[in-house]
């Protein structure tokens, strides 16, 4: 979350962002994969290997959090793996690559 903290500091809207983040996390916990019903807040990325994006528009910065779902056997959890500022599709591609690497690292760490 270090990268997200740096992004939020640059936005100059820490309190507002934290409120929106709480709202989105609550919605995500309640609806799981159906979170995309709120398309203004969430989307399933088309070429993202089951990566989802949590959207924060309306700031000077177009903040995105990428996450994946993982089945623990007794239920699914969502794992936030990357945050970034979207400026172009190239930003998304780089973030998606980083998110996938981090997710695989998390899975590898869990098997040790």
C-alpha positions in Angstrom: 0.0 0.0 0.0 3.0 2.3 -0.1 2.4 3.2 -3.7 -1.3 3.9 -2.9 -0.4 6.1 0.0 2.0 8.2 -2.2 -0.8 8.5 -4.8 -3.3 9.7 -2.2 -0.9 12.3 -0.8 -0.5 13.7 -4.3 -4.2 13.9 -4.8 -4.6 16.4 -2.0 -7.9 14.7 -1.0 -6.9 12.1 1.5 -10.1 12.3 3.6 -12.4 12.1 0.6 -10.4 9.3 -0.9 -10.5 7.3 2.4 -14.3 7.7 2.5 -14.7 6.5 -1.0 -12.3 3.6 -0.5 -14.3 2.5 2.6 -17.5 2.6 0.6 -16.0 0.6 -2.3 -14.4 -2.0 0.0 -17.7 -2.5 1.8 -19.5 -3.0 -1.5 -16.8 -5.4 -2.6 -17.1 -7.4 0.6 -20.9 -7.6 0.2 -21.1 -8.4 -3.5 -17.9 -10.1 -4.4 -17.6 -10.8 -8.1 -20.9 -9.1 -8.6 -19.2 -5.8 -7.7 -19.2 -4.9 -11.4 -22.9 -4.2 -11.1 -21.7 -0.8 -10.0 -19.8 0.0 -13.2 -18.9 3.5 -12.0 -16.9 1.9 -9.2 -15.7 -1.5 -10.6 -14.9 -3.2 -13.8 -13.6 -6.6 -14.9 -10.6 -6.0 -17.2 -11.1 -7.6 -20.6 -7.5 -8.7 -21.1 -6.6 -8.9 -17.4 -6.6 -12.6 -16.5 -9.5 -12.1 -14.1 -8.2 -8.8 -12.9 -10.7 -6.3 -11.6 -10.3 -2.5 -11.4 -11.6 -0.3 -8.6 -12.2 3.2 -10.0 -11.8 6.5 -8.3 -12.8 9.3 -10.7 -13.4 12.8 -9.8 -10.0 13.5 -8.4 -7.3 15.5 -10.2 -5.8 12.0 -10.5 -7.5 9.0 -12.1 -6.7 6.5 -9.3 -7.1 2.8 -9.9 -6.7 -0.2 -7.7 -6.3 -3.6 -9.3 -7.5 -6.7 -7.5 -8.1 -10.4 -8.0 -10.4 -13.0 -6.3 -8.9 -16.1 -4.7 -10.8 -19.1 -3.5 -9.7 -20.2 -0.1 -11.8 -23.3 -0.2 -14.4 -22.0 2.3 -15.0 -18.8 0.4 -13.5 -16.2 -1.9 -11.4 -13.2 -0.8 -10.3 -10.2 -2.9 -6.7 -9.3 -2.9 -5.6 -5.8 -3.9 -2.4 -6.2 -5.8 -1.6 -2.9 -7.5 -2.5 0.8 -7.5 -1.7 3.3 -10.1 -2.8 6.5 -11.8 -4.4 5.9 -15.2 -3.2 8.3 -17.8 -3.1 6.0 -20.8 -3.7 2.4 -21.9 0.1 1.9 -21.4 -0.3 2.7 -17.7 -3.0 -0.1 -17.5 -0.8 -2.6 -19.3 2.2 -2.0 -17.0 -0.1 -2.1 -13.9 -1.7 -5.3 -15.1 1.7 -7.0 -15.6 2.8 -5.8 -12.1 -0.5 -7.0 -10.6 -0.1 -10.5 -12.1 3.5 -10.8 -10.9 2.5 -9.7 -7.4 -0.5 -12.1 -7.3 1.7 -15.0 -8.3 4.2 -14.0 -5.6 1.5 -14.0 -3.0 0.4 -17.5 -4.1 4.0 -18.7 -4.0 4.5 -17.3 -0.5 1.4 -19.0 0.7 2.6 -22.4 -0.4 5.9 -22.2 1.6 
